[in-house]
Structures are given as structure tokens and as C-alpha cells.
Amino acid sequence: MNNFVKSTSILAAILASLTLSACGESNAEDAGEKIDSAMESAGDKIEDAATDAGNAVEDACEEVKEGVNAKDQDC
């Protein structure tokens, strides 16, 4: 009977640790997904800012060319 109690206790401990580790994996996976989402969002914002900056430079270039009556208005 003593071996049965020990074996059952060990089995219960193993099952409990597996259950807790499964919960931990879910939380880690959720955190990883949130980090991925945040990184993607940050990348999109950087890309949008670079596009906006490029457009602003092009607009400024075109205004200067218009101001000096350049033949070629494109930048």
C-alpha cells in the first residue's frame, strides 16, 4: 500500500506540473503574439512615416522648381 500511495502521489505531481506548464505555454504564446503584433504595427508606422517624409521632400522640391520657373517640374 505504501508504494501505491507514493506512485499515486508522484503521478499526481507529474500531472499537476504538466497542467501548469500547459497554462504557462498559453500565456507565453499570447505574450509572443502580442509582441509580434506590436512589432508589426511599429513597422507599419515607420513605413508610413518614411513614405510621408518622401512625399514631403518631393513636394518641397516641386515648389522650389516652380519658384525658379524650371522647365522640368518633376522631382
C-alpha positions as CSV (number, residue, x, y, z in Angstrom):
1,M,0.0,0.0,0.0
2,N,2.9,2.4,0.8
3,N,4.3,2.0,-2.8
4,F,0.8,2.6,-4.2
5,V,0.5,5.9,-2.3
6,K,4.0,7.0,-3.4
7,S,3.2,6.1,-7.0
8,T,-0.1,7.9,-7.0
9,S,1.5,11.0,-5.4
10,I,4.2,11.1,-8.0
11,L,1.7,10.6,-10.8
12,A,-0.4,13.4,-9.4
13,A,2.6,15.7,-9.1
14,I,3.6,15.0,-12.7
15,L,0.1,15.6,-13.9
16,A,-0.1,18.9,-12.0
17,S,3.2,20.1,-13.3
18,L,2.2,19.2,-16.9
19,T,-1.1,21.1,-16.4
20,L,0.6,24.2,-15.1
21,S,3.2,24.1,-17.8
22,A,0.5,23.9,-20.4
23,C,-1.1,27.1,-18.9
24,G,2.3,28.7,-19.0
25,E,2.8,27.9,-22.7
26,S,-0.6,29.5,-23.4
27,N,0.4,32.7,-21.6
28,A,3.8,32.7,-23.3
29,E,2.2,32.2,-26.7
30,D,-0.2,35.0,-26.0
31,A,2.6,37.3,-25.0
32,G,4.6,36.3,-28.1
33,E,1.6,37.1,-30.3
34,K,1.2,40.5,-28.7
35,I,4.9,41.3,-29.2
36,D,4.6,40.2,-32.9
37,S,1.5,42.4,-33.3
38,A,3.2,45.4,-31.7
39,M,6.4,44.9,-33.8
40,E,4.3,44.7,-37.0
41,S,2.3,47.8,-36.0
42,A,5.6,49.7,-35.3
43,G,7.0,48.6,-38.6
44,D,3.9,49.8,-40.4
45,K,4.1,53.2,-38.7
46,I,7.8,53.5,-39.6
47,E,7.0,52.7,-43.2
48,D,4.1,55.2,-43.3
49,A,6.4,57.9,-41.7
50,A,9.1,57.2,-44.4
51,T,6.5,57.5,-47.1
52,D,5.2,60.7,-45.7
53,A,8.7,62.1,-45.4
54,G,9.5,61.1,-49.0
55,N,6.3,62.8,-50.2
56,A,7.1,66.0,-48.2
57,V,10.6,66.1,-49.8
58,E,9.1,65.7,-53.3
59,D,6.5,68.4,-52.7
60,A,9.2,70.8,-51.4
61,C,11.3,70.0,-54.5
62,E,8.4,70.7,-56.8
63,E,7.7,74.0,-55.1
64,V,11.3,75.1,-55.5
65,K,11.3,74.2,-59.1
66,E,8.0,76.1,-59.7
67,G,9.5,79.1,-57.8
68,V,12.5,79.3,-60.2
69,N,10.4,78.5,-63.3
70,A,12.3,75.3,-64.1
71,K,11.3,73.5,-67.3
72,D,11.2,70.1,-65.6
73,Q,8.7,70.3,-62.7
74,D,9.2,66.7,-61.7
75,C,11.5,65.7,-58.8
